[in-house]
Amino acid sequence: MSNADAGDGAKRSQFWALYLTRFAEGFGFITLITLLGTYAGCWSR
């Protein structure tokens, strides 16, 4: 096993960690915007 293989694996795992983090952030933001409209109607009554 060479150092290049270990470095590539570390970069690959970092890529997937960042990818999943950005996906979760986007998913949470869309969910917040969707629910905000629903609950804004409830609060204005």
C-alpha positions, 0 to 999 in steps of 0.5 A: 500500500502506497502513501498515494492510495491512503491520500486518495482514500482520505480525499474521497472520504472528505468529499463524501462527508462534505457532499452529505453535509451540503445535501443535509443543509439544502434539505433542511433549508427547503424543509424550513421554507416549506413549513414556514409558510404553513405555520405563518398562516397559523400565527396570523389568525 
